[in-house]
Amino acid sequence: MPISSRKPRRRSRRPYHHGNLRQALLDSALEIIEESGPSALSLREAASRAGVSHAAPKRHFATVADLYRAVAEDGYRALREHLLKRVAGQPDAAPLQALAILGVAYVEFATTNRGRFRAMFHPGVAERAASHPLEDAAGAAFDVLVDAIRRCQDAGEVRSGAPRELALGAWAMVHGLAVLAVDRQLANRGFSSEDPAALAREVTEQLYLGLRL
């Protein structure tokens, strides 16, 4: 993915008082990623912004990859919360409508959390054990979509088939749009990038035509 060329706005070093070192490092890491892209992240820079010694991150993160994964884990948890909140906001929606809400909410999350979204899918987090907490967080977010597919099947609104495989297809399509929107590629192809949610609604309508019975 394209990385911003802007130089990070370094915060002045400040004494560390509040006691939650891990969260301070995560906040600093996300700030770096949002300003300059995932490749700009380092333990040294995160420590500097958090106002702690360069050795302090080792208490929680042995490598920068560990820090990447922790940022991504938080991102997946935030994504799951966002998806559930959007669906809960329309309790009268039919199952297929709720599925469409998830698609729009996914793109909405990506475009309003560009740095975090890039971190969630950065190659630096790809290699991880199946038991890693990041895997649990990512799985929990994906299961929101899987459950929505199952409800649509139970209501007779989506064709039969393995829910996880259908969910994978739905995710891949919406994720592709989200990446294009995050990387500002839509305008270059003649699409309006000012309202990616509107495009998401159009894409989900096309997607769910293929999922119907």
Backbone bond lengths (Angstrom), bond angles and torsions (degrees), N, CA, C in turn:
res aa  C-N    CA-C-N  psi(-1)  N-CA   C-N-CA  omega(-1)  CA-C   N-CA-C  phi
1 M - - - 1.449 - - 1.517 110.05 -
2 P 1.338 117.91 147.44 1.457 119.64 179.16 1.511 111.19 -62.44
3 I 1.296 116.41 141.70 1.452 121.94 -179.61 1.515 108.90 -110.46
4 S 1.313 116.22 135.85 1.457 120.71 -179.92 1.510 110.77 -61.38
5 S 1.326 115.51 142.64 1.461 120.14 179.55 1.522 111.71 -91.98
6 R 1.329 116.67 -0.70 1.457 117.77 -179.48 1.516 111.40 -67.60
7 K 1.301 115.87 141.55 1.452 119.87 176.76 1.523 109.52 -78.22
8 P 1.340 118.17 142.42 1.459 120.38 -178.76 1.519 111.31 -64.79
9 R 1.318 115.20 144.52 1.452 120.33 175.43 1.521 107.97 -87.44
10 R 1.305 116.13 96.02 1.456 120.56 -174.49 1.528 111.04 -67.41
11 R 1.297 115.12 128.98 1.449 119.69 175.39 1.517 109.84 -77.58
12 S 1.296 116.54 149.25 1.458 119.09 176.36 1.518 108.87 -67.24
13 R 1.311 115.49 142.36 1.461 120.23 -179.92 1.511 109.61 -65.80
14 R 1.319 116.91 134.65 1.460 120.06 -176.61 1.518 109.84 -134.43
15 P 1.298 117.85 154.22 1.469 120.01 178.72 1.521 110.40 -61.99
16 Y 1.312 115.80 145.87 1.463 122.24 -178.15 1.522 108.42 -98.27
17 H 1.345 116.57 115.48 1.460 119.56 -174.20 1.532 114.51 -121.62
18 H 1.333 117.34 -31.58 1.456 118.54 -163.20 1.519 114.73 -75.70
19 G 1.310 120.43 -11.82 1.452 121.03 169.90 1.507 116.54 90.19
20 N 1.321 119.80 -15.20 1.462 121.04 179.37 1.523 108.78 -99.30
21 L 1.316 116.18 78.80 1.458 121.71 -175.23 1.521 111.07 -62.67
22 R 1.304 117.12 -43.67 1.469 119.88 -177.15 1.518 111.13 -58.41
23 Q 1.336 117.12 -47.72 1.457 120.10 -178.66 1.518 111.31 -66.62
24 A 1.323 116.93 -36.83 1.462 120.27 178.15 1.524 110.66 -61.60
25 L 1.315 117.13 -40.30 1.459 121.04 178.95 1.532 111.32 -69.34
26 L 1.325 116.25 -38.30 1.460 119.93 177.46 1.524 111.00 -64.19
27 D 1.327 116.26 -42.86 1.461 120.22 178.76 1.525 110.67 -62.87
28 S 1.318 116.27 -42.72 1.465 120.49 179.21 1.525 110.86 -65.46
29 A 1.329 116.11 -40.98 1.470 120.29 -179.85 1.524 110.60 -62.75
30 L 1.318 116.90 -43.59 1.457 120.20 -179.69 1.525 110.60 -65.31
31 E 1.294 116.59 -37.61 1.463 120.59 177.50 1.532 110.97 -61.71
32 I 1.325 116.17 -44.18 1.469 120.95 178.59 1.522 110.41 -61.99
33 I 1.323 116.19 -45.66 1.465 120.87 -178.33 1.526 110.64 -63.20
34 E 1.322 117.37 -42.30 1.455 120.57 -178.87 1.524 111.51 -66.13
35 E 1.322 116.91 -34.39 1.456 120.73 -177.87 1.525 112.95 -80.47
36 S 1.330 116.59 -42.04 1.464 119.35 -168.81 1.520 114.77 -129.37
37 G 1.315 118.08 1.29 1.449 120.63 179.08 1.518 112.73 94.05
38 P 1.333 117.13 159.68 1.464 121.68 -176.55 1.521 114.56 -57.39
39 S 1.326 118.03 -34.88 1.463 120.04 -176.18 1.520 112.91 -67.84
40 A 1.337 117.46 -14.33 1.464 120.91 -179.30 1.527 112.37 -83.18
41 L 1.313 117.39 -10.08 1.459 120.36 -175.54 1.527 111.75 -72.88
42 S 1.315 115.32 136.45 1.463 121.90 173.04 1.518 107.59 -148.17
43 L 1.315 116.04 155.58 1.460 119.72 177.82 1.524 110.67 -62.67
44 R 1.319 116.51 -38.15 1.458 120.81 -178.69 1.531 111.15 -62.93
45 E 1.337 116.51 -45.73 1.461 120.12 -178.74 1.524 110.82 -68.21
46 A 1.324 116.98 -39.94 1.466 120.10 178.03 1.530 110.49 -62.34
47 A 1.323 116.51 -41.54 1.456 120.51 178.60 1.528 110.90 -64.26
48 S 1.318 116.29 -42.16 1.455 120.23 -179.39 1.519 111.30 -61.39
49 R 1.317 116.20 -43.78 1.460 119.53 -178.85 1.520 111.86 -70.04
50 A 1.335 116.28 -31.28 1.462 119.95 178.87 1.526 111.54 -77.99
51 G 1.339 116.67 -10.59 1.445 119.98 178.75 1.511 113.98 77.84
52 V 1.346 116.14 32.37 1.462 120.36 179.25 1.528 108.77 -125.35
53 S 1.304 116.54 171.96 1.457 120.59 -179.54 1.519 110.46 -68.06
54 H 1.320 116.24 159.10 1.458 120.64 -179.45 1.526 112.46 -65.12
55 A 1.315 116.90 -21.20 1.462 120.09 179.80 1.518 112.47 -86.49
56 A 1.326 118.18 -16.53 1.463 122.05 -173.98 1.525 114.20 -59.23
57 P 1.340 120.46 -39.73 1.471 119.31 -178.29 1.523 114.09 -58.01
58 K 1.335 117.27 -24.99 1.462 120.39 -178.35 1.528 112.25 -61.01
59 R 1.320 117.46 -17.82 1.469 120.31 177.97 1.533 111.08 -65.70
60 H 1.327 115.82 -26.96 1.460 120.54 -177.24 1.518 113.69 -122.38
61 F 1.338 117.82 -30.41 1.456 121.38 -173.93 1.523 109.57 -132.15
62 A 1.325 115.90 112.04 1.461 119.66 -177.39 1.519 111.65 -70.62
63 T 1.329 116.78 -32.95 1.459 121.67 -178.43 1.522 108.76 -136.62
64 V 1.334 115.28 167.12 1.463 119.03 177.00 1.523 110.35 -65.91
65 A 1.334 117.78 -28.35 1.465 120.74 176.58 1.524 110.87 -62.36
66 D 1.335 116.53 -36.86 1.467 119.99 177.25 1.526 110.32 -64.38
67 L 1.313 115.81 -38.34 1.463 119.83 178.30 1.529 110.09 -67.57
68 Y 1.333 117.00 -42.78 1.466 121.23 174.90 1.525 110.25 -52.79
69 R 1.325 115.30 -50.02 1.462 119.81 -175.45 1.520 111.56 -63.17
70 A 1.326 116.95 -37.06 1.460 120.44 179.03 1.531 110.73 -66.66
71 V 1.328 116.71 -40.67 1.465 120.27 176.37 1.533 109.93 -62.57
72 A 1.339 116.10 -43.94 1.461 120.54 179.52 1.525 110.98 -64.32
73 E 1.322 116.81 -39.86 1.465 120.56 178.83 1.519 110.69 -59.36
74 D 1.329 116.48 -47.08 1.460 120.32 177.17 1.522 110.65 -61.00
75 G 1.344 116.17 -37.07 1.453 120.26 179.50 1.521 112.26 -62.80
76 Y 1.315 117.13 -43.17 1.459 120.24 179.03 1.521 111.56 -65.75
77 R 1.315 116.49 -37.52 1.470 119.29 177.88 1.530 110.01 -65.72
78 A 1.331 116.51 -40.36 1.463 120.21 177.88 1.526 110.77 -66.63
79 L 1.332 116.93 -37.83 1.462 120.83 177.97 1.523 110.70 -62.78
80 R 1.316 116.73 -47.30 1.466 120.29 179.43 1.523 110.88 -58.27
81 E 1.325 116.45 -45.08 1.466 120.59 179.48 1.530 110.57 -61.42
82 H 1.333 116.64 -41.19 1.458 120.92 -179.82 1.530 111.03 -64.52
83 L 1.329 117.14 -44.35 1.457 120.74 179.33 1.522 111.60 -61.35
84 L 1.319 116.04 -47.44 1.465 120.19 -179.05 1.524 111.42 -64.38
85 K 1.315 116.44 -36.80 1.466 120.51 -179.84 1.522 110.99 -65.61
86 R 1.335 116.36 -42.15 1.461 119.82 -179.50 1.535 111.22 -65.18
87 V 1.307 117.56 -41.01 1.464 120.59 178.95 1.528 110.31 -68.56
88 A 1.330 116.71 -41.80 1.463 120.56 179.47 1.525 111.45 -63.67
89 G 1.323 116.75 -26.03 1.456 120.70 179.49 1.514 113.57 -71.03
90 Q 1.338 117.60 -12.57 1.466 122.07 177.61 1.526 108.95 -130.63
91 P 1.329 116.59 70.06 1.468 121.07 -173.40 1.521 114.15 -63.98
92 D 1.333 118.49 -20.02 1.463 120.85 -178.03 1.526 112.65 -91.43
93 A 1.318 117.30 2.69 1.463 120.38 -178.71 1.526 110.75 -67.17
94 A 1.329 115.93 138.43 1.456 121.11 174.59 1.525 108.32 -68.06
95 P 1.337 118.33 159.70 1.465 120.71 -177.82 1.526 113.94 -51.78
96 L 1.336 117.61 -42.81 1.459 119.46 -179.45 1.527 111.11 -69.49
97 Q 1.316 116.20 -34.43 1.461 120.01 175.90 1.524 110.52 -66.13
98 A 1.323 116.30 -40.12 1.465 120.33 178.39 1.521 110.39 -63.27
99 L 1.321 116.40 -36.81 1.462 120.54 177.88 1.533 110.20 -63.46
100 A 1.323 116.17 -41.39 1.456 120.47 178.01 1.528 110.70 -65.84
101 I 1.308 117.05 -37.40 1.469 121.31 177.84 1.525 110.07 -59.57
102 L 1.323 116.39 -39.86 1.465 120.27 178.80 1.524 111.15 -62.93
103 G 1.332 116.67 -41.04 1.456 119.71 179.70 1.514 112.09 -62.14
104 V 1.318 116.62 -45.17 1.465 120.91 178.64 1.522 110.15 -65.97
105 A 1.329 116.54 -41.34 1.469 120.59 -178.40 1.522 111.11 -63.76
106 Y 1.323 117.01 -34.57 1.468 120.85 179.07 1.525 110.36 -63.40
107 V 1.321 116.46 -47.56 1.463 120.37 179.16 1.529 110.25 -65.74
108 E 1.302 115.89 -38.69 1.467 120.69 177.90 1.528 110.60 -60.02
109 F 1.313 116.36 -45.67 1.466 120.41 179.05 1.518 110.33 -60.99
110 A 1.319 116.89 -45.05 1.462 121.02 -177.29 1.519 111.88 -61.96
111 T 1.330 117.04 -43.74 1.459 120.31 -174.73 1.522 113.28 -78.76
112 T 1.315 117.27 -18.36 1.469 119.95 177.18 1.527 112.22 -99.47
113 N 1.333 116.35 -4.51 1.474 122.21 178.06 1.526 108.51 -137.19
114 R 1.320 116.31 56.58 1.459 120.46 -171.24 1.525 112.76 -58.33
115 G 1.330 116.65 -47.74 1.454 119.45 -179.16 1.515 112.36 -63.00
116 R 1.301 116.24 -45.73 1.465 120.75 179.77 1.522 110.83 -63.38
117 F 1.330 116.40 -41.08 1.470 120.45 -179.78 1.523 110.40 -63.20
118 R 1.337 117.53 -43.37 1.460 120.19 177.61 1.529 110.54 -61.58
119 A 1.324 116.60 -40.69 1.464 120.17 -179.06 1.525 111.47 -63.88
120 M 1.319 116.76 -35.69 1.460 121.04 -178.34 1.523 112.38 -63.19
121 F 1.327 116.38 -28.01 1.458 119.91 -176.02 1.527 112.17 -119.37
122 H 1.311 116.09 19.19 1.461 120.93 178.03 1.533 109.45 -70.82
123 P 1.341 117.57 143.04 1.475 119.55 178.99 1.527 113.09 -55.43
124 G 1.328 117.03 -24.93 1.453 119.84 -178.88 1.510 114.41 -65.16
125 V 1.352 117.83 -15.50 1.462 119.80 -179.90 1.525 111.88 -105.29
126 A 1.325 116.96 -2.26 1.466 120.31 -173.59 1.522 112.80 -67.32
127 E 1.317 117.31 -39.91 1.458 120.62 -178.05 1.520 109.80 -86.96
128 R 1.308 115.25 106.34 1.461 120.77 -178.71 1.515 108.77 -154.34
129 A 1.310 115.61 155.47 1.460 120.68 178.88 1.520 110.04 -71.98
130 A 1.324 116.16 151.82 1.463 120.58 179.15 1.521 111.62 -61.94
131 S 1.324 116.83 -23.20 1.467 121.10 -178.81 1.522 112.58 -92.70
132 H 1.323 117.65 3.47 1.461 120.89 -177.67 1.536 109.83 -67.06
133 P 1.335 118.67 141.60 1.472 121.20 178.46 1.522 113.29 -54.97
134 L 1.331 117.49 -30.70 1.452 120.36 176.75 1.522 111.05 -61.25
135 E 1.336 116.50 -38.43 1.465 120.27 178.74 1.525 110.43 -63.55
136 D 1.326 116.81 -39.77 1.460 120.84 177.90 1.521 111.21 -63.46
137 A 1.339 116.28 -43.82 1.461 120.48 -178.68 1.526 111.24 -66.35
138 A 1.334 116.37 -42.87 1.464 120.29 178.86 1.525 110.62 -64.95
139 G 1.326 115.97 -40.97 1.464 119.92 178.98 1.514 112.17 -64.46
140 A 1.321 116.91 -39.13 1.467 120.75 179.86 1.521 110.88 -64.96
141 A 1.329 117.07 -37.83 1.465 120.79 177.97 1.527 110.33 -67.54
142 F 1.328 116.59 -42.89 1.466 120.80 -179.85 1.519 110.79 -65.83
143 D 1.324 116.86 -34.50 1.461 120.57 -178.34 1.526 112.35 -64.89
144 V 1.335 117.09 -23.42 1.464 119.52 175.08 1.526 109.47 -60.83
145 L 1.317 116.53 -42.07 1.467 121.47 178.16 1.522 111.17 -70.61
146 V 1.320 116.94 -42.40 1.465 120.53 179.26 1.529 110.77 -59.60
147 D 1.331 116.62 -44.42 1.467 120.81 179.19 1.525 111.22 -62.78
148 A 1.335 116.39 -37.57 1.464 119.91 178.75 1.529 110.74 -65.78
149 I 1.326 116.78 -39.08 1.464 120.99 176.48 1.528 110.04 -61.98
150 R 1.318 116.63 -44.19 1.472 120.38 -179.93 1.525 110.68 -60.98
151 R 1.328 117.42 -42.45 1.462 119.92 179.93 1.530 110.56 -63.85
152 C 1.322 116.30 -37.52 1.459 119.66 176.99 1.533 111.06 -65.11
153 Q 1.315 116.62 -39.48 1.459 120.19 177.66 1.526 111.12 -65.42
154 D 1.323 115.97 -41.78 1.465 119.91 179.27 1.520 111.10 -63.56
155 A 1.342 116.58 -31.45 1.464 120.96 179.72 1.518 112.07 -86.14
156 G 1.336 117.60 -0.36 1.452 121.21 179.79 1.515 113.56 74.60
157 E 1.342 117.86 21.18 1.461 121.46 -176.87 1.526 112.94 -100.29
158 V 1.317 117.40 -13.08 1.462 122.11 -179.87 1.525 107.97 -131.71
159 R 1.310 116.18 141.86 1.463 121.26 -176.74 1.530 111.50 -61.82
160 S 1.298 115.80 161.75 1.452 121.16 179.58 1.523 110.14 -71.91
161 G 1.299 114.87 161.66 1.462 121.00 -178.39 1.509 109.25 145.18
162 A 1.312 116.03 168.61 1.460 120.28 179.47 1.519 109.14 -63.70
163 P 1.342 118.33 120.04 1.463 120.63 -176.96 1.527 113.76 -56.99
164 R 1.330 116.46 -37.30 1.457 118.59 -178.24 1.530 111.72 -68.33
165 E 1.322 116.81 -35.69 1.462 119.44 178.59 1.526 111.03 -70.31
166 L 1.332 116.93 -40.23 1.461 120.08 176.26 1.529 110.29 -64.97
167 A 1.331 115.60 -39.22 1.466 119.72 179.26 1.523 110.72 -65.28
168 L 1.321 117.27 -36.54 1.460 120.69 178.34 1.530 110.77 -61.87
169 G 1.322 116.54 -43.22 1.455 119.78 178.03 1.517 112.02 -63.43
170 A 1.327 116.16 -41.98 1.464 120.63 179.01 1.522 110.54 -64.64
171 W 1.313 115.80 -43.85 1.474 120.07 -179.43 1.525 110.78 -63.44
172 A 1.334 116.41 -44.74 1.462 120.14 -177.51 1.524 111.40 -59.41
173 M 1.310 116.71 -39.91 1.463 120.34 -178.36 1.522 111.24 -68.78
174 V 1.322 116.67 -47.44 1.459 120.41 -178.50 1.525 110.50 -70.60
175 H 1.324 116.73 -36.19 1.466 120.16 178.75 1.528 110.34 -63.26
176 G 1.330 116.69 -39.73 1.450 119.49 178.27 1.518 111.80 -58.92
177 L 1.331 116.84 -42.99 1.461 120.65 177.35 1.524 110.47 -64.71
178 A 1.326 116.51 -40.73 1.463 120.31 -179.72 1.526 110.94 -61.23
179 V 1.327 116.95 -42.70 1.470 120.79 179.61 1.525 110.49 -63.59
180 L 1.318 116.81 -43.15 1.460 120.05 178.60 1.531 110.54 -61.43
181 A 1.323 116.38 -40.29 1.459 119.99 -179.99 1.525 111.27 -69.44
182 V 1.319 117.29 -43.18 1.462 121.56 -178.77 1.526 110.67 -63.34
183 D 1.312 116.44 -40.24 1.466 120.65 -178.73 1.524 112.81 -87.87
184 R 1.334 116.03 8.78 1.464 122.65 174.67 1.536 111.88 57.70
185 Q 1.313 116.31 41.26 1.456 121.42 -179.91 1.531 113.10 -94.37
186 L 1.318 117.01 -13.35 1.459 119.51 -175.35 1.523 111.96 -67.04
187 A 1.333 116.29 -43.35 1.465 119.81 -179.50 1.521 111.01 -62.39
188 N 1.318 116.89 -33.03 1.466 120.97 179.70 1.522 112.46 -68.76
189 R 1.329 116.55 -15.66 1.465 120.86 179.66 1.522 111.51 -107.64
190 G 1.321 116.08 11.53 1.453 119.89 177.17 1.507 115.14 87.58
191 F 1.350 117.88 9.48 1.459 121.07 177.55 1.511 109.17 -100.16
192 S 1.303 116.08 148.80 1.458 119.70 177.36 1.515 109.29 -73.77
193 S 1.311 116.79 125.51 1.473 120.53 178.25 1.516 111.69 -98.21
194 E 1.340 116.68 3.58 1.458 119.78 -177.76 1.522 111.81 -75.37
195 D 1.321 116.59 -24.62 1.459 120.16 -179.47 1.522 109.83 -135.11
196 P 1.333 117.09 72.59 1.469 119.66 -179.54 1.518 112.97 -61.57
197 A 1.345 117.14 -24.16 1.464 119.32 178.75 1.525 110.33 -65.23
198 A 1.339 116.73 -35.91 1.462 119.81 178.01 1.522 110.22 -64.72
199 L 1.331 116.83 -42.33 1.456 120.16 176.24 1.521 110.77 -63.89
200 A 1.320 116.08 -37.62 1.465 119.82 178.65 1.519 110.81 -61.92
201 R 1.319 116.84 -39.09 1.462 119.35 178.29 1.525 110.86 -63.57
202 E 1.334 116.74 -40.68 1.466 119.93 178.74 1.527 110.86 -65.27
203 V 1.327 116.26 -42.78 1.465 120.45 -179.20 1.519 111.16 -64.92
204 T 1.328 116.54 -42.87 1.466 119.27 -179.28 1.518 110.96 -66.30
205 E 1.330 118.24 -32.53 1.459 120.26 176.81 1.525 110.27 -63.44
206 Q 1.323 116.19 -42.01 1.467 120.11 177.94 1.528 110.74 -66.77
207 L 1.328 115.23 -41.15 1.461 120.38 -179.52 1.519 111.26 -60.80
208 Y 1.331 116.60 -46.36 1.448 119.55 -172.74 1.511 112.50 -76.87
209 L 1.338 117.62 -17.41 1.462 119.49 169.89 1.534 109.49 -61.80
210 G 1.330 115.43 -36.42 1.465 119.64 179.38 1.516 113.28 -76.07
211 L 1.327 117.32 -20.39 1.451 120.89 -179.20 1.520 113.01 -89.87
212 R 1.322 116.20 -15.75 1.458 118.86 -177.10 1.520 111.53 -64.87
213 L 1.313 113.96 164.77 1.466 121.38 179.41 1.523 110.30 -66.63
